[in-house]
Amino acid sequence: QVQLVESGGGLVQPGGSLRLSCAVSGSIFSISAMGWYRQAPGKERELVARISYGSTYYADSVKGRFTISRDNAKNTVYLQMVSLKPEDTAVYYCNANLRTGWSSDGMDYWGKGTLVTVSS
């Protein structure tokens, strides 16, 4: 089994910072891409940032404010968020595309989410 466990969410004032972490554990052969999605109340889940083999992608709404990084030795992905805005309020979900064996196809796995609330 594979587990993704997020941490680091919470309440922060506008302009503040938070760092999210997501640790992947279980039967892992290889991890290709890892990323963060978010879902605000009444909205669809959206891709925030993604990292794959050293290349990164950011949604336009977070460029220059969020930084995604990855520790391959720890199977952990991070999302450093600065200059947070009320519109960043959402549940943030970790995603990993990984293989559980040498002959298996890559599959997407998800964490349960961590709530980020930006409010004064």
ZIQUI-V829539 format. One record per pair of residues at least 4 apart in sequence whose C-alpha atoms are under 8 Angstrom apart, sorted by the first residue. I is the first residue (numbers start at 1). J is the second residue. D is the distance in Angstrom with one decimal. If there is no record, write none. Layout:
I_J_D ; I_J_D
//
This chain:
1_26_5.4 ; 1_27_5.7 ; 2_24_7.1 ; 2_25_5.7 ; 2_26_4.5 ; 2_27_5.9 ; 2_28_7.3 ; 2_109_7.6 ; 3_23_8.0 ; 3_24_5.7 ; 3_25_5.3 ; 3_26_6.2 ; 3_109_7.9 ; 3_110_7.9 ; 3_111_7.1 ; 4_22_6.3 ; 4_23_5.6 ; 4_24_4.6 ; 4_25_6.6 ; 4_94_7.1 ; 4_95_7.8 ; 4_109_7.4 ; 4_110_6.3 ; 4_111_4.6 ; 4_112_7.7 ; 5_22_5.3 ; 5_23_5.4 ; 5_24_6.7 ; 5_94_7.9 ; 5_111_5.6 ; 5_112_7.2 ; 6_20_7.0 ; 6_21_5.5 ; 6_22_4.3 ; 6_23_6.7 ; 6_93_7.5 ; 6_94_6.7 ; 6_111_6.5 ; 6_112_7.4 ; 6_113_6.3 ; 6_114_6.2 ; 7_20_5.7 ; 7_21_5.3 ; 7_22_6.4 ; 7_114_6.4 ; 8_18_6.9 ; 8_19_5.8 ; 8_20_4.5 ; 8_21_6.2 ; 8_114_7.4 ; 9_18_7.1 ; 9_19_7.6 ; 9_20_6.3 ; 9_114_5.4 ; 9_115_5.3 ; 9_116_4.9 ; 9_117_7.9 ; 10_114_7.9 ; 10_115_6.1 ; 10_116_5.0 ; 10_117_6.1 ; 11_116_6.2 ; 11_117_4.7 ; 11_118_5.9 ; 11_119_7.1 ; 12_16_5.9 ; 12_17_7.2 ; 12_18_7.6 ; 12_116_7.8 ; 12_117_6.3 ; 12_118_5.0 ; 12_119_6.3 ; 12_120_7.6 ; 13_84_7.7 ; 13_118_5.4 ; 13_119_5.0 ; 13_120_5.0 ; 14_83_7.0 ; 14_84_5.4 ; 14_85_5.1 ; 14_86_6.3 ; 14_118_5.7 ; 14_119_6.0 ; 14_120_6.5 ; 15_82_6.9 ; 15_83_4.1 ; 15_84_4.9 ; 15_85_6.4 ; 16_82_6.0 ; 16_83_5.5 ; 16_84_5.5 ; 17_80_7.6 ; 17_81_5.4 ; 17_82_4.3 ; 17_83_6.3 ; 17_84_6.2 ; 18_80_6.2 ; 18_81_5.2 ; 18_82_6.7 ; 19_78_6.9 ; 19_79_5.6 ; 19_80_4.5 ; 19_81_5.9 ; 20_78_5.5 ; 20_79_5.0 ; 20_80_6.4 ; 20_81_8.0 ; 21_76_6.9 ; 21_77_5.9 ; 21_78_4.5 ; 21_79_6.6 ; 22_76_5.4 ; 22_77_5.3 ; 22_78_6.4 ; 22_94_6.3 ; 22_111_8.0 ; 23_74_7.4 ; 23_75_6.0 ; 23_76_4.4 ; 23_77_6.7 ; 24_75_5.5 ; 24_76_6.1 ; 25_75_7.4 ; 27_100_5.5 ; 27_101_8.0 ; 28_98_7.1 ; 28_99_6.2 ; 28_100_4.6 ; 28_101_7.1 ; 29_98_7.4 ; 29_99_5.4 ; 29_100_4.7 ; 29_101_5.1 ; 29_102_6.6 ; 30_98_5.6 ; 30_99_5.3 ; 30_100_7.0 ; 30_101_7.9 ; 31_96_6.9 ; 31_97_6.0 ; 31_98_4.2 ; 31_99_6.4 ; 32_52_6.0 ; 32_53_6.8 ; 32_96_7.5 ; 32_97_5.7 ; 32_98_5.8 ; 33_50_7.0 ; 33_51_5.7 ; 33_52_4.3 ; 33_53_7.1 ; 33_96_5.8 ; 33_97_5.3 ; 33_98_7.4 ; 34_50_5.8 ; 34_51_5.5 ; 34_52_6.5 ; 34_77_6.8 ; 34_94_7.5 ; 34_95_5.6 ; 34_96_4.3 ; 34_97_6.3 ; 35_47_7.7 ; 35_48_7.6 ; 35_49_5.6 ; 35_50_4.0 ; 35_51_6.0 ; 35_68_7.9 ; 35_77_7.5 ; 35_94_5.9 ; 35_95_5.1 ; 35_96_6.4 ; 36_47_6.3 ; 36_48_5.5 ; 36_49_5.4 ; 36_50_6.3 ; 36_79_7.6 ; 36_92_6.6 ; 36_93_5.6 ; 36_94_4.8 ; 36_95_6.0 ; 37_45_6.5 ; 37_46_5.4 ; 37_47_4.4 ; 37_48_5.1 ; 37_49_7.1 ; 37_92_5.7 ; 37_93_5.1 ; 37_94_6.4 ; 37_95_7.4 ; 38_45_5.4 ; 38_46_5.5 ; 38_47_6.6 ; 38_48_6.6 ; 38_90_5.8 ; 38_91_5.4 ; 38_92_4.3 ; 38_93_5.8 ; 39_43_6.2 ; 39_44_5.9 ; 39_45_4.3 ; 39_46_6.4 ; 39_90_5.2 ; 39_91_5.3 ; 39_92_6.6 ; 40_44_7.3 ; 40_45_7.4 ; 40_89_6.4 ; 40_90_4.2 ; 40_91_6.4 ; 41_90_7.0 ; 47_58_8.0 ; 47_59_6.8 ; 48_58_5.8 ; 48_59_5.2 ; 48_62_7.1 ; 49_56_7.2 ; 49_57_5.4 ; 49_58_4.4 ; 49_59_6.3 ; 49_67_7.9 ; 49_68_6.5 ; 50_56_5.6 ; 50_57_5.1 ; 50_58_6.7 ; 50_68_7.0 ; 51_55_5.6 ; 51_56_4.4 ; 51_57_6.5 ; 51_68_6.9 ; 51_69_7.1 ; 51_70_7.6 ; 52_56_6.4 ; 56_68_7.5 ; 58_62_6.6 ; 58_63_5.8 ; 58_66_8.0 ; 59_63_6.3 ; 62_66_5.6 ; 65_81_6.0 ; 65_82_5.3 ; 65_83_6.2 ; 65_84_7.7 ; 66_79_6.7 ; 66_80_5.5 ; 66_81_4.5 ; 66_82_6.3 ; 67_79_5.7 ; 67_80_5.1 ; 67_81_6.6 ; 68_77_7.2 ; 68_78_5.6 ; 68_79_4.6 ; 68_80_6.4 ; 69_77_5.8 ; 69_78_5.2 ; 69_79_6.6 ; 70_75_7.5 ; 70_76_5.8 ; 70_77_4.3 ; 70_78_6.1 ; 71_75_5.9 ; 71_76_5.3 ; 71_77_6.3 ; 72_76_6.6 ; 84_88_6.5 ; 84_118_6.8 ; 85_89_7.6 ; 85_118_6.1 ; 86_117_7.4 ; 86_118_4.7 ; 86_119_5.9 ; 87_118_7.6 ; 88_116_7.6 ; 88_117_7.5 ; 88_118_6.7 ; 89_115_7.7 ; 89_116_5.4 ; 89_117_4.6 ; 89_118_5.4 ; 90_115_6.0 ; 90_116_5.5 ; 90_117_6.6 ; 91_113_5.8 ; 91_114_5.4 ; 91_115_4.3 ; 91_116_6.0 ; 92_113_5.2 ; 92_114_5.3 ; 92_115_6.1 ; 92_116_7.0 ; 93_110_6.9 ; 93_111_5.8 ; 93_112_6.5 ; 93_113_4.3 ; 93_114_6.6 ; 94_110_5.8 ; 94_111_5.2 ; 94_112_7.9 ; 94_113_6.8 ; 95_108_6.7 ; 95_109_5.7 ; 95_110_4.7 ; 95_111_6.6 ; 96_107_8.0 ; 96_108_5.6 ; 96_109_5.3 ; 96_110_6.7 ; 97_106_5.9 ; 97_107_5.2 ; 97_108_4.4 ; 97_109_6.4 ; 98_106_4.9 ; 98_107_5.5 ; 98_108_6.6 ; 98_109_7.7 ; 99_104_5.8 ; 99_105_5.9 ; 99_106_4.7 ; 99_107_6.5 ; 100_104_6.3 ; 100_106_7.9
//
